[in-house]
Amino acid sequence: MDKISIGSLQNISNPTSVAKVTPYEAQEDFKSYLKGALDTLSETQAQSNQATQGLMNGNMDNLHQVMITAEKASVTMQTTLEIRNKVVEAYQEIMRMQV
């Protein structure tokens, strides 16, 4: 969560302090939050690929750093997939509600 601002997360967790926003503004905020999270995921994956290529080409000697970068990318991907699964599950639950 290097690029995602913690302040925006604090506003989400404390709804009493949030000023009234229009649905469009809420949608844009959510969209920018998701875009930032996906950009971070992509950047982490690219760093892992670059470190692995460097190790294979002999440009990098620090195996520990390559493994740390690869594991960080793996954890980030797993977290993103779990969040996606929870969002899809919540959406399906909402669709099953009777009005």
RAFENPE-V833445 format. One record per backbone hydrogen bond with DSSP energy under -1.0 kcal/mol. CO is the residue of the C=O (numbers start at 1). NH is the residue of the N-H. E is the energy in kcal/mol with one decimal. If there is no record, write none. Layout:
# RAFENPE-V833445
{{CO NH E} {CO NH E}}
This chain:
# RAFENPE-V833445
{{6 10 -2.0} {7 11 -1.8} {8 12 -1.3} {9 13 -1.9} {10 14 -1.1} {14 17 -1.2} {22 26 -2.4} {23 27 -2.3} {24 28 -2.5} {25 29 -2.6} {26 30 -2.4} {27 31 -2.6} {28 32 -2.5} {29 33 -2.2} {30 34 -2.5} {31 35 -2.4} {32 36 -2.3} {33 37 -2.1} {34 38 -2.5} {35 39 -2.4} {36 40 -2.1} {37 41 -2.1} {38 42 -2.5} {39 43 -2.5} {40 44 -2.4} {41 45 -2.4} {42 46 -2.3} {43 47 -2.3} {44 48 -2.0} {45 49 -2.4} {46 50 -2.5} {47 51 -2.4} {48 52 -2.4} {49 53 -2.5} {50 54 -2.4} {51 55 -2.1} {52 56 -2.4} {53 57 -2.3} {54 59 -2.0} {54 60 -1.3} {61 63 -1.3} {62 66 -1.5} {63 67 -2.5} {64 68 -2.4} {65 69 -2.4} {66 70 -2.5} {67 71 -2.5} {68 72 -2.4} {69 73 -2.1} {70 74 -2.1} {71 75 -2.7} {72 76 -2.2} {73 77 -2.2} {74 78 -2.5} {75 79 -2.5} {76 80 -2.2} {77 81 -2.5} {78 82 -2.2} {79 83 -2.4} {80 84 -2.4} {81 85 -2.4} {82 86 -2.2} {83 87 -2.3} {84 88 -2.5} {85 89 -2.4} {86 90 -2.5} {87 91 -2.5} {88 92 -2.6} {89 93 -2.1} {90 94 -2.3} {91 95 -2.3} {92 96 -1.3}}
